[in-house]
Amino acid sequence: MERKLTVFAFVVWIMIGFEAKGQVVGDGGNGGNRYRLMDGIAAVVNGEVITISQLRELTMARELALREMMSGEELKREVERIRKQALQDLIDRQLILQEFRRREFTLPEYVVEDRINQIIREEFGGDRQTFLRTILAQGYTLSRFREVEREKLIVQAMRQANVKDDFVVTPQQVREYYVKNRRQFSEEEEIRLRMIVFRGGKEGGELPTLEGGDKKKLAEEVRAKIIGGADFVQMAQMYSEDETTAEAGGDWGWIGRETLAEPLAKVAFGLKTGEVSPVVSFGGSYYLLLVEERKNARVKPLEEVQKDIERTLLFEHRRRAQERWLEGLRRKAYIQIFV
């Protein structure tokens, strides 16, 4: 009780300027009042403070990206969701660090130095000065960066240490997962497609060509040349008005039905391998399609995906075990949330 009162007194002492709502979880569960905090406090975990600035540091990049894609209520809901998740991550990290200290574990300094040297080597090409300039620009001192990496290593090690490595994936579990998630192992039908595009204007329009004809007539003439033995790739390079594929001979690569508009997909997936389509009119333009290869829809056999399933089941087991361990730490903790 004395510790809780001390924490509360500290919270009251710094209250000015930031509005937040108190909510107690863990061993209290009592609703809080409304406070005005300076930076200030996002949460208190067993007497240790998590600040608003720590929370913002964790979510800032994702929030900026969201603001480029969303607005209004959708943006508000998504920002609230990622802030809530980030705060829970910070609380869990604090609980893990506290458990590390409670059990009087230690992390040798050379392990932290090895990690920093690995970062310099892999992310900065071994250039230590560039590394130092980068972290300074991000608002870190070297000692602060070292402490952050130290905490990351501790959290990773504690998570792994508290999951027993005695879980064995059985053939029955693999088969059950395979049957239950059969759609996950399905491959849709695909075709290797080439296309020549004759751009038009209005729906069904026939625009003049340089030769004084119309686009539909030109498409028919090009098709006749291909049927007569002309190379589709060369015809696409000469006549296609699709700037993204013309130079490559109209090559669309391997595609599924969902890649094309339905009228084009219906024609393309109805063609035999090596067959050239009739002239297709769609959206005011005309199209010639050629299917070079096709892959039929299939479900991958169990033998092909067994190793992937085993890894998935092992990952899920470890995730659940870690969550149970964290839940135990949460139940024993005194956690007060202010945002």
N, C-alpha and C positions, 0 to 999 in steps of 0.2 A: 504493500500500500504506500509506503514511504517513497519508493521509486516512482510510482505512478504520479504522486503529488508533485514530485520534483520535476518530472517531465511536463506536467500540466503548467507548473509555474514558469518553466522555460518558454513554453508555447505562448503564454500570456505576455511574457516579457517582450517578445519580438513582434507582437501583433500591431501592425499598422500597414495600410496600403494595399493589401491583396485580399480579396474576398474569397472565402472558401467555406465549405460546409463540413462540419466534423461528423464523422461516423466511426464508431468503435466496432471492431470485429475481433475475433479471437476469444479471449477469456472474459471479455466484458460485454460487448453487444449493445451497449447503451448509445442512443443517439446523441450527437453533440450539438453545440450551438453554432451560430454563424460568427466567424472571426474575420478580422482583416489582418493579413500577414504581410510582412515586408517582401521577402523573396518568394515565398518564405518556405513554409513547411508543407510538403505534399503528404507525408506520412511519418509516423514515429513507430519504430520497430524495436520493442524491448528497450526503450530509452534512447535509441539512436535515430537521428533525423535523416529523412530523405527529402531533399529540397525540390522546389519547383524547377530550379535551373537544371538539376539532374534529369528531371522528367522531360523538360524541353529539349535538352541535349540529345536524348534518346529518340524523340519523335520529330524533331525539326525537319530533317530531310524528307521523311515520309509525308509530313503535312504539306510541305512545299510542293511535292509531286502531286498530291491529291488536289491541291488548289488549281493545278493546271488542267485537271480532268473533270472536276465536279464543282458544284455550286449549291447554294441554298440548303435545304433540309438534308439532302443526300450527303453533302459535304459535312454538315454539322454532325450527323449520325456517325459517319466514318471516322472523323477526327476524334469524337468521343470514344469510339471503340478502340482505336489504336492507343489513345492516352490511357485508357483503363487497363489494356493489356500491358503497356509499358510500365505502368505503376506496379502491376502485379509482378512483373519480371524483376523490378528493382527491389521489391519487398522480398521476393524469394532469394535474390542474390544476397541481401542483407542477412537473412536467416541462415543461409549456407555459410557465410563468412563468420557469423557468430558461432555456429556449430563447430567450425574449424578451430576457432580460438578456445571454445569451451573444452574441446577434447585435446587441447594443448598440442595440436599438430604444428609442424613447421614446414616451410617451403624454402629449400636452399636458394641463396641469391644467384648462384650460377645458373639455375634453371630459368630464372627471369632474364638474366643476361643472354642466355642462349636463345630465348624467344625473341628478344629485341634484335639480336644479331641476325636471326632468321628473317625477321621483317625487313631489315635493312638490305639483306642479300636478295630476297625474293621480290620485294615491292619497289626497291630503290636502286637495284642493280649494284648493290654494295657501296653506294655513295652515302656516307654518313652525314656529310654536310647538307645534302639535299633532304635527307630524312629530318635533320634538326630544323631546317628552315620550314619544312612542311608542318611539323607538329607545333612549332611556334606560331605559324599562321593560323592554325586551328585552335589556338588559345591554350596549348599545353606547354608546361615546362617539361624538361626531360625527367625530373623526379616524379612529376605527376603522371606522365605517360607510363613510367616504369611501374608505378603503383596500380594504375588501371590494368596493365597487362598481368601484374601479379595476382590481382583479384580474379581476373578471367581464368588464369591457370588454376587457382584454388577452387573456383566454382566447378570447372570442368573435372578436376580430379575428384572432388567430393561427390559429384553426381555419379561418376563411374564407380567409385569405391563403395557406394551404397546400393549397388545393384549386383546381386549374386549372379555369378556367371555359370550357373548350373542348369540353365534352361536348354532343353533339347527339343528341337522341332521334329515331330513325328511324321511319317508318311501320311497318316490319317489326317493330321492337321493341314498338311499341304494340299491333299485332295479336297478336303472340305472347303478350303479357301478358294481353290481353283473352280469348284462347282458354283460356289456362292457368287464369285466375281467373274463369271465367264465372259461377260461383255467387255471387261477390262482387257481380255486377251484376244479380242476379236479384231481382225483387220478388214477394213472396208475394201470394196473393189476399187482399183486404181487403174488409170491408163496413162501411157506416155503419149502426150498430145502435141501436135503441131497445128498452127492455125494461121490462115491468111485473112486479114481484115481489110475490107473496103469500106472506108468511112462514108456515112451518109449524113443527111441533115434531119429533116422531119421523118417521123415514122413512115416507113414504106416509100420514102422519097427516092428519086433516081437523079443523082447529080451528074452533070456533064463531066467527062474526062477531057484530057488535053486533046485526045483524038476526035472529040466531038460526039462520042458515044455516051452511054450511061453506065453507072457503077454496076448495076445488075448484069448488063450485057458483058461488061469487062470481066466480072466474076465468072460468068459462064464460059467466056473465051479462055480464061486462065485454067478453069477446070478441064476443059477439053484438051488443052495442051498437056496437062498432067496425066490425064487418062491415056493420051497418045504417047506417053513416055517421057515427058519433061520432068525434071527433078523438082519435087515439091519444095525442097529447101531453097533452091535457086529462085523459084517463082515467088516464094515468100520474101526473099531478099530484094527482089525487083519490084514487087507490087504491094506488099502488105503495108498498111498505113498505121499499124500498131508499133509505135516508136520503141516500146520496151522489148519487143521480141523479133522485130523484122530482121535486124542484123544477124540474129542467131537462127535465122531460117524459120521463124515462127514457133520456136521451141518453148513449150510451156512446162516441160518436165513431167514428172509423175504427179498426177492430181486426183483428188476424189471428187465425187459428185457435187459436194458442197462448194467447191471452188468456182464453178460456173453457174451462170444464170440458168434457171430450169429449162427454158427452150433449147439452149445450147447443150446442156448436160444430157437432155433426152436424146438428142441426135448423136452426140459424141459417144455415149455409152451404149448406143445401139449399133455402132459400127463394128465390123470385124477388123482384126489386125491387118494393117496394110491398106485398108479401104479408105477412099476419099469420099467425103460427104457430098450430097447435092449442095447447091448454093442455099445457104440458110439466111433468111431475112429476120433481123431482130434489132429493135431499137433504132430503126432508120439506117442501119448499116447491113453489110452482107459479109458472110463468113464461109470459108472453106476449111474443113477440119480433116485431119489425118491422124488415125490411131496407129502408132508404131509398135507398141507393146501393150499388154494388159496383165494385171494381176487379179485373179479372182478373189472374192471375199473368202475369208477362212478364219477359223479359230485356231490359234497356236496350240499345238499339242502340249500336254502336261510336261513331257520330258524337256521341252524347249524352254519352259518358264519356271521349272522347279527351283532352280537356284535363286531366282529373283523372289519367288514366294517365300523361300526359307529366310532370305535376308529381311523381307518385309515383316514376317512373323517375329523374328528375333528383335527387330527394331521396335515393334509394337510392345513386345514383352518388356523391354528395357524402359520404354517410355512410361508404361503403366507402373512399373516398379519405382521409377524415380518420382512419379506423381504421388504414389502412396507414401514414400519417404518424406516428400515435401509437405504433404498434408499433415503428417505427424508433427513436423516442425511448426506448422501454422497453428495447430490446435494448442500447442504448449506455449505459444507466444502471446504477448500483449501488443496488438497492432492497432494504431489509431490513424484513420485516414481523414484528411482535411480537404480533399478536392473532389 
